[in-house]
Amino acid sequence: MVRTTRVHWFKIVAVLVLAISTVLAMSGTAQALTRSQPVNVSWTFKSKELGVCVTFSVTGKISYTAVQGPHSILWKDQQLKSPTLTAKVHAYNKGRCTGSAKLRKISMGQFWTGYACSFNPSLSASAPWGVGIGGWPSCGNRKRAGFSSNPDGPSAVFHQFNTGARVSFGDHTGATKANDPCYGVFVTATAYRGSNSESFGINSGSTSRKVCLPA
């Protein structure tokens, strides 16, 4: 009798487990994956007038959580963390960048928003970063998050460290993985050598670079 009862309960438990699994499968229970996407993009500015080339690079990472549902994917908690802007100076010689050179000082900034002109995510930033309207390559004026600094030299390498800085992007929903959100960054700068200066910006070659977040 006892043995029969145990077998009966085992069958009931097995049926319940199968039923619950079927319901979860049919409902398409969301799966959340926490990820981090590295940032490593660069530009090279050649100034015949100053006799220098300046290579700018932005490095850091964007952390986020991708929630995969039955019919869509939600990207949330998207944060750009500690993005570092570096400028390395080289000598300019007949169109080529060779050896090293120094600048007296440099003013430089980095700016972030959606990569496509039609993608305008909500933005927030921790001080000293700010969010405001400004120019963007090929897109006119847009809302962007950014920060500018003015490191002095003379030096061949300049850094804009942003340890602890945060830029947050609003939640994004896409129908498939093909709808991964892509964010853009571009830099501006004014280089000073001796008593002369020249600027690098939207009208002088600073195009935006793309950073996408795979699901």
Backbone as ProteinMPNN parsed JSONL, in Angstrom:
{"seq_chain_A": "MVRTTRVHWFKIVAVLVLAISTVLAMSGTAQALTRSQPVNVSWTFKSKELGVCVTFSVTGKISYTAVQGPHSILWKDQQLKSPTLTAKVHAYNKGRCTGSAKLRKISMGQFWTGYACSFNPSLSASAPWGVGIGGWPSCGNRKRAGFSSNPDGPSAVFHQFNTGARVSFGDHTGATKANDPCYGVFVTATAYRGSNSESFGINSGSTSRKVCLPA", "coords_chain_A": {"N_chain_A": [[0.831, -1.2, 0.0], [1.867, 1.255, 0.905], [3.974, 1.447, -0.83], [2.648, 1.642, -3.293], [1.358, 4.113, -2.958], [3.565, 5.88, -2.863], [4.574, 5.632, -5.446], [2.429, 6.681, -6.831], [2.498, 9.393, -5.98], [4.942, 10.168, -6.998], [4.372, 10.102, -9.71], [2.5, 12.169, -9.867], [4.077, 14.405, -9.15], [5.901, 14.379, -11.281], [4.192, 14.92, -13.438], [3.361, 17.52, -12.736], [5.809, 18.954, -12.86], [6.384, 18.705, -15.601], [4.19, 20.078, -16.638], [4.573, 22.693, -15.624], [7.015, 23.339, -16.875], [6.217, 23.322, -19.529], [4.396, 25.477, -19.576], [6.124, 27.621, -18.958], [7.787, 27.532, -21.177], [5.982, 28.115, -23.224], [5.207, 30.675, -22.521], [7.469, 32.106, -22.929], [9.589, 32.951, -21.109], [11.498, 35.674, -19.952], [15.018, 36.183, -20.369], [17.75, 37.414, -18.702], [20.808, 38.937, -19.428], [23.837, 40.093, -18.28], [26.221, 42.291, -19.51], [29.328, 43.567, -20.953], [30.69, 45.956, -23.049], [33.631, 46.659, -24.732], [35.22, 49.83, -25.416], [37.035, 51.272, -27.973], [38.258, 53.403, -29.979], [39.497, 55.559, -32.642], [41.054, 58.534, -34.097], [42.896, 60.435, -36.554], [44.51, 63.474, -36.798], [45.872, 65.665, -39.059], [48.097, 68.292, -39.255], [49.426, 70.477, -41.311], [50.161, 73.106, -41.017], [50.917, 73.385, -38.325], [52.824, 71.474, -38.242], [52.472, 68.938, -37.185], [51.039, 65.722, -36.351], [48.153, 64.515, -34.76], [47.006, 61.896, -32.919], [43.999, 60.824, -31.772], [42.363, 58.942, -29.254], [39.682, 57.089, -27.843], [38.918, 55.256, -25.049], [37.387, 52.736, -22.984], [34.449, 51.393, -21.457], [31.148, 50.04, -21.989], [28.668, 49.08, -19.912], [25.862, 46.869, -19.569], [22.524, 45.42, -19.501], [20.958, 42.841, -21.19], [17.781, 41.87, -21.894], [16.129, 39.167, -22.962], [13.168, 38.569, -24.396], [10.089, 36.877, -25.449], [9.325, 38.068, -27.872], [10.835, 40.328, -28.273], [13.779, 42.289, -27.488], [15.203, 43.796, -24.68], [17.327, 46.382, -23.895], [18.881, 47.511, -21.085], [19.932, 49.568, -18.247], [22.226, 50.79, -19.327], [25.438, 51.934, -19.334], [28.06, 54.127, -19.903], [31.336, 53.932, -18.89], [34.0, 55.519, -17.23], [35.364, 56.807, -19.56], [38.261, 57.327, -21.362], [40.085, 59.875, -22.916], [42.705, 60.213, -25.12], [45.502, 61.943, -26.463], [48.011, 61.689, -28.805], [51.038, 62.954, -29.991], [52.703, 63.449, -33.068], [55.371, 64.031, -35.413], [54.816, 65.881, -38.415], [55.408, 65.208, -41.761], [55.531, 65.91, -44.979], [52.912, 64.895, -45.436], [53.006, 62.565, -44.02], [53.012, 60.856, -40.844], [55.412, 60.842, -38.532], [57.904, 59.811, -36.147], [58.2, 61.736, -33.105], [56.623, 64.576, -31.545], [55.954, 67.722, -29.877], [53.301, 69.467, -28.216], [52.383, 72.729, -27.062], [50.115, 73.041, -25.505], [46.785, 71.638, -25.236], [43.345, 71.714, -26.08], [40.63, 69.655, -25.571], [37.818, 67.501, -26.26], [35.232, 65.024, -25.725], [32.262, 63.559, -27.093], [29.005, 62.108, -26.834], [26.235, 60.248, -28.195], [23.331, 58.744, -29.809], [24.355, 56.726, -32.58], [23.248, 56.749, -35.228], [21.627, 59.387, -37.019], [18.919, 59.457, -36.607], [18.55, 58.198, -34.215], [18.02, 59.033, -31.079], [18.743, 58.739, -28.043], [17.638, 58.938, -24.585], [19.613, 60.8, -22.28], [21.883, 60.956, -19.546], [24.27, 62.251, -17.202], [27.106, 62.099, -15.012], [28.657, 64.635, -12.983], [31.923, 65.894, -13.783], [30.788, 65.91, -16.307], [28.392, 66.851, -18.845], [25.065, 67.357, -20.24], [23.736, 68.463, -23.23], [22.674, 70.58, -26.023], [24.297, 70.383, -29.123], [26.676, 70.505, -31.897], [26.9, 67.847, -34.353], [28.562, 65.42, -36.327], [27.466, 65.419, -39.645], [24.807, 65.558, -38.861], [23.745, 67.925, -37.939], [22.588, 69.94, -35.204], [22.334, 68.28, -32.051], [21.102, 66.519, -29.126], [23.503, 65.755, -26.721], [25.954, 64.047, -24.717], [28.8, 65.137, -22.976], [32.287, 66.125, -22.393], [34.865, 68.488, -21.879], [38.353, 69.336, -21.69], [41.468, 70.967, -20.715], [44.399, 70.217, -20.911], [47.759, 71.077, -20.037], [51.044, 71.469, -21.527], [54.547, 71.611, -22.116], [54.133, 68.665, -24.113], [54.181, 65.309, -25.473], [52.161, 63.57, -25.211], [48.839, 63.618, -24.166], [46.325, 63.3, -21.695], [42.905, 62.787, -20.966], [41.537, 61.841, -18.306], [38.773, 60.091, -16.935], [37.95, 58.867, -14.551], [35.551, 57.1, -12.806], [33.511, 58.548, -13.944], [30.22, 58.692, -15.367], [28.03, 57.988, -18.023], [24.744, 57.658, -18.84], [22.533, 55.797, -20.859], [19.201, 55.783, -22.111], [16.678, 53.171, -21.767], [16.404, 50.671, -24.33], [14.491, 49.109, -26.841], [14.335, 46.369, -29.015], [13.26, 44.482, -31.897], [14.658, 42.259, -32.813], [17.962, 40.716, -32.723], [19.21, 42.124, -34.658], [18.569, 44.683, -34.191], [20.33, 45.857, -32.437], [21.395, 48.406, -30.196], [23.32, 51.179, -31.248], [25.865, 53.351, -30.371], [27.353, 56.602, -30.714], [30.475, 58.393, -30.876], [32.374, 61.372, -30.967], [35.255, 63.52, -31.334], [36.572, 66.736, -30.394], [39.063, 69.282, -30.79], [41.624, 71.691, -30.019], [44.773, 72.412, -30.978], [47.863, 73.626, -29.741], [50.852, 75.096, -30.698], [53.835, 76.589, -30.139], [53.272, 79.926, -30.943], [51.036, 79.464, -32.399], [47.9, 77.952, -33.448], [45.551, 75.306, -34.182], [42.417, 73.894, -35.124], [40.517, 70.893, -34.592], [37.674, 69.363, -35.68], [34.125, 69.104, -36.372], [34.088, 70.193, -38.944], [36.568, 69.612, -39.891], [37.362, 66.957, -40.234], [36.657, 65.33, -38.038], [34.874, 62.723, -37.65], [32.075, 60.702, -36.526], [32.405, 57.793, -34.446], [31.446, 54.341, -34.159], [29.879, 52.376, -31.617], [28.532, 49.385, -30.832], [26.053, 47.434, -29.042], [25.885, 44.182, -28.517], [23.247, 41.734, -28.19]], "CA_chain_A": [[0.0, 0.0, 0.0], [2.769, 2.41, 1.002], [4.752, 1.502, -2.063], [1.746, 2.139, -4.339], [1.144, 5.543, -2.712], [4.773, 6.607, -3.26], [4.608, 5.657, -6.91], [1.378, 7.619, -7.235], [2.967, 10.766, -5.756], [6.004, 10.439, -7.954], [3.734, 10.402, -10.983], [1.895, 13.504, -9.763], [5.178, 15.384, -9.197], [6.429, 14.392, -12.647], [3.222, 15.62, -14.276], [3.413, 18.938, -12.395], [7.059, 19.51, -13.392], [6.219, 18.798, -17.042], [3.212, 21.135, -16.918], [5.208, 23.99, -15.363], [8.016, 23.564, -17.922], [5.494, 23.654, -20.76], [3.865, 26.834, -19.43], [7.243, 28.562, -19.057], [8.258, 27.552, -22.565], [4.981, 28.8, -24.046], [5.151, 32.091, -22.159], [8.698, 32.751, -23.359], [10.142, 33.647, -19.959], [12.644, 36.524, -20.306], [16.328, 35.823, -19.847], [18.573, 38.626, -18.573], [22.248, 38.719, -19.52], [24.616, 41.299, -17.987], [27.379, 42.276, -20.387], [30.176, 44.757, -21.008], [31.252, 46.132, -24.389], [34.775, 47.578, -24.701], [35.274, 50.982, -26.328], [38.405, 51.557, -28.42], [38.136, 54.043, -31.287], [40.556, 56.557, -32.807], [41.076, 59.48, -35.229], [44.197, 61.089, -36.738], [44.417, 64.844, -37.292], [47.138, 66.116, -39.63], [48.175, 69.748, -39.385], [50.617, 70.936, -42.018], [50.513, 74.427, -40.487], [51.638, 73.226, -37.059], [53.888, 70.483, -38.413], [52.239, 67.802, -36.289], [49.865, 64.864, -36.432], [47.662, 64.162, -33.426], [46.116, 60.742, -32.911], [43.092, 60.812, -30.62], [41.71, 57.661, -29.01], [38.765, 57.007, -26.706], [38.831, 53.9, -24.528], [36.529, 52.578, -21.816], [33.52, 50.284, -21.656], [29.727, 50.269, -21.738], [28.021, 47.931, -19.274], [24.419, 46.865, -19.825], [21.81, 44.157, -19.337], [20.074, 42.509, -22.306], [16.686, 40.997, -21.457], [15.563, 38.557, -24.151], [11.797, 38.101, -24.218], [9.601, 36.036, -26.544], [9.144, 38.791, -29.126], [11.688, 41.507, -28.35], [14.935, 42.346, -26.59], [15.306, 45.069, -23.963], [18.64, 46.776, -23.387], [18.67, 48.434, -19.971], [21.096, 49.851, -17.391], [23.367, 51.04, -20.212], [26.289, 52.968, -18.749], [29.43, 54.345, -20.352], [32.105, 54.096, -17.654], [35.398, 55.968, -17.239], [35.915, 56.919, -20.918], [39.512, 58.088, -21.382], [40.479, 60.476, -24.189], [44.16, 60.378, -25.177], [46.042, 62.574, -27.668], [49.441, 61.439, -28.993], [51.541, 63.904, -30.98], [53.8, 63.002, -33.918], [55.815, 65.029, -36.382], [54.199, 65.809, -39.738], [56.427, 65.393, -42.778], [55.04, 65.638, -46.33], [51.715, 64.076, -45.384], [53.205, 61.383, -43.194], [53.172, 61.063, -39.406], [56.612, 60.098, -38.16], [58.604, 60.258, -34.945], [57.396, 62.379, -32.068], [56.655, 66.035, -31.464], [55.274, 68.198, -28.676], [52.437, 70.631, -28.242], [52.443, 73.564, -25.858], [48.936, 72.621, -24.756], [45.699, 71.189, -26.095], [41.978, 71.694, -25.553], [40.0, 68.531, -26.261], [36.59, 67.01, -25.653], [34.555, 63.886, -26.353], [30.809, 63.726, -27.043], [28.32, 60.843, -27.08], [24.784, 60.098, -28.336], [23.068, 57.655, -30.737], [25.199, 56.821, -33.77], [22.428, 57.205, -36.356], [21.017, 60.694, -36.78], [17.536, 59.246, -36.177], [18.544, 57.539, -32.909], [18.289, 60.046, -30.066], [18.403, 58.156, -26.745], [17.703, 59.83, -23.429], [20.977, 60.836, -21.768], [22.185, 61.599, -18.269], [25.703, 62.151, -16.963], [27.598, 62.561, -13.716], [29.586, 65.757, -13.06], [31.78, 67.189, -14.471], [30.16, 65.777, -17.614], [27.115, 67.537, -18.979], [24.197, 66.991, -21.363], [23.212, 69.674, -23.855], [22.528, 70.585, -27.473], [25.515, 70.81, -29.793], [26.879, 69.971, -33.227], [27.227, 66.434, -34.525], [28.935, 65.212, -37.735], [26.438, 65.06, -40.633], [23.467, 65.517, -38.272], [23.338, 69.214, -37.383], [22.627, 70.005, -33.74], [21.663, 67.174, -31.374], [21.356, 66.371, -27.705], [24.682, 64.921, -26.56], [26.661, 64.086, -23.433], [30.203, 65.353, -23.278], [33.17, 66.793, -21.44], [36.079, 69.057, -22.465], [39.398, 69.698, -20.726], [42.544, 71.781, -21.3], [45.686, 69.853, -20.308], [48.924, 71.85, -20.452], [52.292, 70.799, -21.855], [54.677, 70.901, -23.393], [54.103, 67.216, -23.99], [53.871, 64.54, -26.668], [50.974, 62.767, -24.901], [47.893, 64.271, -23.26], [45.242, 62.407, -21.279], [41.72, 63.26, -20.254], [41.033, 60.713, -17.529], [37.421, 60.305, -16.413], [37.714, 57.787, -13.603], [34.306, 57.236, -12.053], [32.48, 59.262, -14.709], [29.175, 57.831, -15.904], [27.024, 58.487, -18.953], [23.69, 56.642, -18.923], [21.643, 55.838, -22.017], [17.881, 55.278, -21.784], [16.354, 51.812, -22.206], [16.164, 50.508, -25.768], [13.824, 47.864, -27.174], [14.447, 45.978, -30.418], [12.518, 43.271, -32.216], [15.595, 41.155, -32.979], [19.34, 41.091, -32.455], [19.625, 43.079, -35.689], [18.237, 46.014, -33.691], [21.264, 46.25, -31.381], [21.627, 49.851, -30.159], [24.685, 51.613, -31.564], [26.122, 54.703, -29.894], [28.419, 57.273, -31.438], [31.342, 59.33, -30.159], [33.34, 62.104, -31.774], [36.104, 64.381, -30.521], [36.982, 68.048, -30.893], [40.316, 69.69, -30.144], [42.44, 72.787, -30.526], [46.178, 72.151, -30.641], [48.678, 74.845, -29.649], [52.3, 74.886, -30.827], [54.415, 77.917, -30.196], [52.24, 80.964, -30.875], [50.015, 79.121, -33.374], [46.934, 76.929, -33.051], [44.646, 74.82, -35.217], [41.332, 73.137, -34.507], [40.035, 69.642, -35.17], [36.268, 69.269, -35.298], [33.152, 68.612, -37.345], [34.423, 70.679, -40.281], [37.967, 69.321, -40.234], [37.687, 65.532, -40.237], [36.252, 64.54, -36.87], [33.635, 61.994, -37.867], [31.698, 59.907, -35.36], [32.755, 56.372, -34.429], [30.304, 53.543, -33.706], [30.028, 51.316, -30.609], [27.249, 48.678, -30.746], [25.902, 46.558, -27.885], [25.218, 42.944, -28.928], [22.339, 41.134, -27.202]], "C_chain_A": [[0.867, 1.252, 0.0], [3.532, 2.594, -0.293], [3.924, 2.071, -3.205], [1.519, 3.644, -4.208], [2.342, 6.37, -3.153], [4.876, 6.716, -4.773], [3.6, 6.659, -7.45], [1.836, 9.067, -7.095], [4.096, 11.13, -6.719], [5.43, 10.791, -9.314], [3.119, 11.789, -10.98], [2.957, 14.587, -9.881], [5.727, 15.506, -10.614], [5.505, 15.144, -13.586], [3.25, 17.115, -14.02], [4.653, 19.608, -12.966], [6.941, 19.702, -14.899], [5.269, 19.937, -17.409], [3.82, 22.512, -16.728], [6.219, 24.326, -16.449], [7.35, 23.973, -19.222], [4.959, 25.081, -20.726], [4.967, 27.867, -19.588], [7.73, 28.669, -20.491], [7.299, 28.317, -23.456], [4.939, 30.294, -23.753], [6.397, 32.842, -22.579], [9.33, 33.565, -22.246], [11.412, 34.405, -20.338], [13.911, 36.041, -19.644], [17.212, 37.062, -19.857], [20.047, 38.263, -18.578], [22.969, 40.043, -19.281], [25.926, 41.227, -18.766], [28.166, 43.582, -20.299], [30.833, 44.816, -22.375], [32.426, 47.101, -24.334], [34.647, 48.685, -25.737], [36.737, 51.226, -26.687], [38.343, 52.095, -29.846], [39.169, 55.164, -31.398], [40.362, 57.401, -34.073], [42.508, 60.016, -35.357], [43.993, 62.435, -37.424], [45.79, 65.279, -37.787], [47.112, 67.624, -39.83], [49.502, 70.134, -40.037], [51.1, 72.252, -41.429], [51.308, 74.329, -39.19], [52.806, 72.255, -37.161], [53.729, 69.285, -37.503], [51.045, 66.969, -36.775], [49.447, 64.57, -34.993], [46.687, 62.997, -33.579], [45.31, 60.75, -31.617], [42.493, 59.416, -30.472], [40.811, 57.781, -27.786], [38.66, 55.541, -26.305], [37.955, 53.877, -23.281], [35.653, 51.363, -22.007], [32.093, 50.765, -21.413], [29.152, 48.991, -21.129], [26.516, 48.032, -19.488], [23.84, 45.49, -19.53], [20.871, 43.98, -20.52], [19.037, 41.501, -21.822], [15.985, 40.459, -22.701], [14.192, 37.973, -23.832], [11.351, 37.284, -25.414], [9.532, 36.753, -27.888], [10.048, 40.008, -29.275], [12.837, 41.385, -27.354], [14.99, 43.738, -25.98], [16.738, 45.261, -23.495], [18.415, 47.803, -22.273], [19.955, 48.602, -19.169], [22.358, 50.07, -18.224], [24.195, 52.215, -19.67], [27.672, 52.962, -19.384], [30.258, 54.689, -19.123], [33.554, 54.489, -17.938], [35.997, 56.071, -18.641], [37.136, 57.849, -20.946], [39.803, 58.584, -22.797], [41.98, 60.756, -24.144], [44.552, 61.009, -26.51], [47.551, 62.324, -27.72], [49.929, 62.261, -30.185], [52.731, 63.312, -31.728], [54.187, 64.141, -34.855], [55.125, 64.792, -37.723], [55.261, 66.112, -40.781], [55.885, 64.941, -44.129], [53.866, 64.652, -46.326], [51.822, 62.84, -44.525], [53.383, 61.774, -41.735], [54.332, 60.198, -38.929], [57.211, 60.663, -36.875], [57.652, 60.865, -33.93], [57.571, 63.885, -32.126], [55.889, 66.437, -30.213], [54.364, 69.37, -28.99], [52.602, 71.414, -26.957], [51.274, 73.247, -24.934], [47.887, 72.168, -25.745], [44.376, 71.338, -25.353], [41.256, 70.586, -26.298], [38.777, 68.036, -25.498], [36.044, 65.815, -26.407], [33.06, 64.004, -26.107], [30.131, 62.45, -27.511], [26.814, 61.045, -27.298], [24.544, 58.897, -29.25], [23.878, 57.827, -32.01], [24.415, 57.332, -34.973], [21.769, 58.535, -36.017], [19.59, 60.565, -36.251], [17.422, 58.613, -34.792], [18.975, 58.551, -31.849], [17.885, 59.532, -28.68], [18.373, 59.213, -25.651], [19.086, 59.685, -22.805], [21.017, 61.468, -20.382], [23.654, 61.36, -17.972], [26.05, 62.671, -15.575], [28.6, 63.689, -13.928], [31.029, 65.224, -13.06], [31.221, 67.084, -15.891], [28.837, 66.516, -17.642], [26.348, 67.025, -20.186], [23.611, 68.275, -21.936], [23.12, 69.523, -25.358], [23.827, 71.098, -28.102], [25.649, 70.138, -31.147], [27.244, 68.499, -33.234], [27.519, 66.196, -36.006], [27.77, 64.704, -38.585], [25.012, 65.077, -40.093], [22.967, 66.869, -37.78], [23.474, 69.22, -35.873], [21.792, 68.888, -33.129], [21.919, 67.251, -29.876], [22.508, 65.384, -27.521], [25.242, 65.054, -25.151], [28.144, 64.263, -23.717], [30.97, 66.049, -22.178], [34.417, 67.261, -22.174], [37.061, 69.432, -21.373], [40.534, 70.391, -21.469], [43.894, 71.433, -20.678], [46.841, 70.645, -20.908], [50.115, 70.943, -20.754], [53.466, 71.632, -21.378], [54.751, 69.388, -23.195], [53.802, 66.584, -25.338], [52.625, 63.679, -26.471], [50.113, 63.518, -23.889], [46.759, 63.296, -22.941], [44.1, 63.202, -20.655], [41.134, 62.034, -19.548], [39.658, 61.07, -16.961], [37.042, 59.187, -15.45], [36.455, 58.053, -12.79], [33.199, 57.955, -12.791], [31.486, 58.271, -15.299], [28.31, 58.613, -16.892], [26.004, 57.371, -19.11], [22.825, 56.881, -20.153], [20.304, 55.222, -21.619], [17.646, 53.875, -22.329], [16.04, 51.791, -23.701], [15.523, 49.15, -26.006], [13.942, 47.59, -28.661], [13.732, 44.669, -30.662], [13.432, 42.052, -32.315], [16.997, 41.636, -32.642], [19.875, 42.067, -33.495], [19.353, 44.511, -35.255], [19.118, 46.425, -32.514], [21.428, 47.767, -31.372], [23.091, 50.168, -30.437], [24.842, 53.079, -31.153], [27.327, 55.284, -30.617], [29.198, 58.214, -30.541], [32.172, 60.084, -31.193], [34.102, 63.052, -30.859], [36.308, 65.728, -31.207], [38.26, 68.438, -30.16], [40.853, 70.958, -30.781], [43.85, 72.56, -30.03], [46.964, 73.458, -30.704], [50.157, 74.47, -29.74], [52.958, 76.236, -31.054], [53.32, 78.954, -30.033], [51.084, 80.683, -31.83], [49.066, 78.039, -32.837], [46.13, 76.492, -34.266], [43.643, 73.886, -34.563], [40.953, 71.907, -35.321], [38.596, 69.463, -34.711], [35.411, 68.772, -36.433], [33.542, 68.998, -38.767], [35.847, 70.365, -40.705], [38.317, 67.857, -39.983], [37.248, 64.714, -39.048], [34.878, 63.919, -37.114], [33.311, 61.166, -36.624], [32.121, 58.456, -35.545], [31.632, 55.596, -33.736], [30.728, 52.501, -32.656], [28.659, 50.655, -30.433], [27.25, 47.71, -29.57], [25.165, 45.283, -28.299], [24.357, 42.368, -27.811], [22.934, 39.847, -26.665]], "O_chain_A": [[0.65, 2.18, -0.779], [3.718, 3.706, -0.787], [4.414, 2.879, -3.994], [1.489, 4.365, -5.205], [2.177, 7.436, -3.747], [5.225, 7.767, -5.309], [3.877, 7.39, -8.401], [1.594, 9.882, -7.984], [4.183, 12.264, -7.19], [5.943, 11.677, -9.997], [3.203, 12.509, -11.974], [2.781, 15.565, -10.608], [5.988, 16.611, -11.09], [5.961, 15.913, -14.432], [3.175, 17.906, -14.961], [4.565, 20.713, -13.501], [7.346, 20.739, -15.425], [5.509, 20.672, -18.367], [3.621, 23.402, -17.554], [6.283, 25.468, -16.902], [7.838, 24.851, -19.933], [5.052, 25.81, -21.713], [4.781, 28.876, -20.269], [8.047, 29.758, -20.969], [7.719, 29.073, -24.332], [4.662, 31.093, -24.648], [6.405, 34.073, -22.592], [9.583, 34.757, -22.424], [12.304, 33.842, -20.973], [13.896, 35.554, -18.513], [17.4, 37.688, -20.901], [20.484, 37.39, -17.828], [22.736, 41.013, -20.003], [26.649, 40.234, -18.695], [27.743, 44.552, -19.67], [31.457, 43.85, -22.814], [32.251, 48.251, -23.931], [34.046, 48.5, -26.795], [37.581, 51.37, -25.802], [38.374, 51.326, -30.807], [39.661, 55.664, -30.386], [39.617, 57.034, -34.982], [43.248, 60.045, -34.374], [43.384, 62.521, -38.49], [46.761, 65.265, -37.03], [46.222, 68.163, -40.488], [50.555, 70.118, -39.399], [52.305, 72.494, -41.348], [52.254, 75.087, -38.974], [53.67, 72.211, -36.284], [54.716, 68.677, -37.09], [50.176, 67.451, -37.502], [50.293, 64.397, -34.117], [45.677, 63.101, -34.275], [45.864, 60.691, -30.52], [42.153, 58.78, -31.47], [41.133, 58.479, -26.824], [38.348, 54.687, -27.134], [37.804, 54.894, -22.604], [36.064, 50.398, -22.651], [31.863, 51.76, -20.726], [29.153, 47.941, -21.77], [25.961, 49.127, -19.579], [24.574, 44.522, -19.335], [20.074, 44.869, -20.82], [19.387, 40.402, -21.391], [15.321, 41.211, -23.414], [14.078, 37.0, -23.086], [12.152, 37.021, -26.311], [9.666, 36.118, -28.934], [10.022, 40.659, -30.319], [12.857, 40.499, -26.5], [14.842, 44.738, -26.682], [17.295, 44.418, -22.792], [17.818, 48.852, -22.511], [20.934, 47.884, -19.375], [23.434, 49.59, -17.866], [23.705, 53.339, -19.565], [28.363, 51.943, -19.406], [29.931, 55.625, -18.393], [34.235, 53.881, -18.764], [37.046, 55.478, -18.894], [37.037, 59.023, -20.59], [39.772, 57.812, -23.755], [42.466, 61.447, -23.249], [44.005, 60.659, -27.556], [48.281, 62.697, -26.802], [49.311, 62.261, -31.25], [53.646, 62.751, -31.124], [53.426, 65.087, -35.057], [54.882, 63.651, -38.116], [55.938, 67.138, -40.709], [55.79, 63.744, -44.399], [53.834, 63.703, -47.109], [50.832, 62.138, -44.32], [53.842, 62.873, -41.423], [54.241, 58.971, -38.923], [57.043, 61.841, -36.561], [56.462, 60.551, -33.899], [58.542, 64.396, -32.684], [55.254, 65.604, -29.567], [54.619, 70.156, -29.902], [52.915, 70.858, -25.905], [51.438, 73.195, -23.715], [48.071, 72.296, -26.955], [44.302, 71.115, -24.144], [41.261, 70.567, -27.529], [38.702, 68.132, -24.273], [36.352, 65.614, -27.582], [32.629, 64.482, -25.057], [30.591, 61.789, -28.442], [26.197, 61.903, -26.667], [25.459, 58.099, -29.454], [24.07, 58.95, -32.475], [24.865, 58.246, -35.664], [21.398, 58.78, -34.869], [19.103, 61.443, -35.539], [16.322, 58.501, -34.251], [20.156, 58.881, -31.739], [16.801, 59.855, -28.196], [19.008, 60.261, -25.774], [19.664, 58.598, -22.797], [20.27, 62.402, -20.091], [24.228, 60.375, -18.436], [25.385, 63.557, -15.036], [29.313, 63.708, -14.931], [31.319, 64.219, -12.41], [31.188, 68.084, -16.608], [28.234, 66.776, -16.601], [26.905, 66.346, -21.048], [23.051, 69.085, -21.198], [23.447, 68.472, -25.907], [24.382, 72.11, -27.673], [24.829, 69.294, -31.508], [27.809, 67.97, -32.277], [26.801, 66.714, -36.861], [27.166, 63.677, -38.273], [24.091, 64.654, -40.792], [21.859, 66.951, -37.25], [24.37, 68.58, -35.322], [20.699, 68.578, -33.604], [22.823, 67.949, -29.417], [22.493, 64.298, -28.101], [25.022, 66.062, -24.478], [28.687, 63.606, -24.606], [30.408, 66.498, -21.179], [34.97, 66.529, -22.995], [36.664, 69.8, -20.267], [40.563, 70.404, -22.699], [44.48, 72.264, -19.986], [46.903, 70.861, -22.119], [50.179, 69.803, -20.294], [53.382, 72.29, -20.341], [55.352, 68.9, -22.238], [53.246, 67.224, -26.231], [52.09, 63.124, -27.43], [50.616, 63.995, -22.871], [46.296, 62.561, -23.813], [44.317, 64.162, -19.916], [40.339, 61.291, -20.124], [39.416, 62.208, -16.558], [35.946, 58.632, -15.528], [36.316, 59.104, -12.164], [32.061, 57.979, -12.323], [31.85, 57.158, -15.681], [27.913, 59.749, -16.629], [26.365, 56.253, -19.477], [22.436, 58.01, -20.45], [20.271, 54.245, -20.871], [18.337, 53.44, -23.25], [15.496, 52.744, -24.258], [15.96, 48.148, -25.439], [13.68, 48.47, -29.481], [13.606, 43.841, -29.76], [13.038, 40.945, -31.948], [17.205, 42.805, -32.319], [20.867, 42.756, -33.257], [19.846, 45.453, -35.876], [18.712, 47.243, -31.688], [21.586, 48.366, -32.435], [23.989, 49.502, -29.92], [24.046, 53.933, -31.543], [28.207, 54.553, -31.073], [28.665, 58.763, -29.577], [32.622, 59.5, -32.18], [33.658, 63.353, -29.751], [36.226, 65.843, -32.43], [38.508, 67.98, -29.045], [40.568, 71.255, -31.942], [44.102, 72.519, -28.825], [46.761, 74.283, -31.595], [50.653, 73.645, -28.972], [52.676, 76.931, -32.031], [52.525, 78.88, -29.096], [50.243, 81.553, -32.055], [49.395, 77.314, -31.898], [46.039, 77.218, -35.257], [43.949, 73.186, -33.598], [41.053, 71.883, -36.548], [38.319, 69.416, -33.513], [35.894, 68.103, -37.346], [33.348, 68.214, -39.697], [36.288, 70.805, -41.767], [39.433, 67.546, -39.567], [37.449, 63.499, -39.042], [33.85, 64.527, -36.816], [34.173, 60.954, -35.771], [32.186, 57.956, -36.668], [30.957, 56.116, -32.848], [31.764, 51.847, -32.777], [27.726, 51.29, -29.941], [28.301, 47.225, -29.15], [23.941, 45.3, -28.422], [24.689, 42.495, -26.632], [22.324, 39.189, -25.821]]}, "name": "protein", "num_of_chains": 1, "seq": "MVRTTRVHWFKIVAVLVLAISTVLAMSGTAQALTRSQPVNVSWTFKSKELGVCVTFSVTGKISYTAVQGPHSILWKDQQLKSPTLTAKVHAYNKGRCTGSAKLRKISMGQFWTGYACSFNPSLSASAPWGVGIGGWPSCGNRKRAGFSSNPDGPSAVFHQFNTGARVSFGDHTGATKANDPCYGVFVTATAYRGSNSESFGINSGSTSRKVCLPA"}
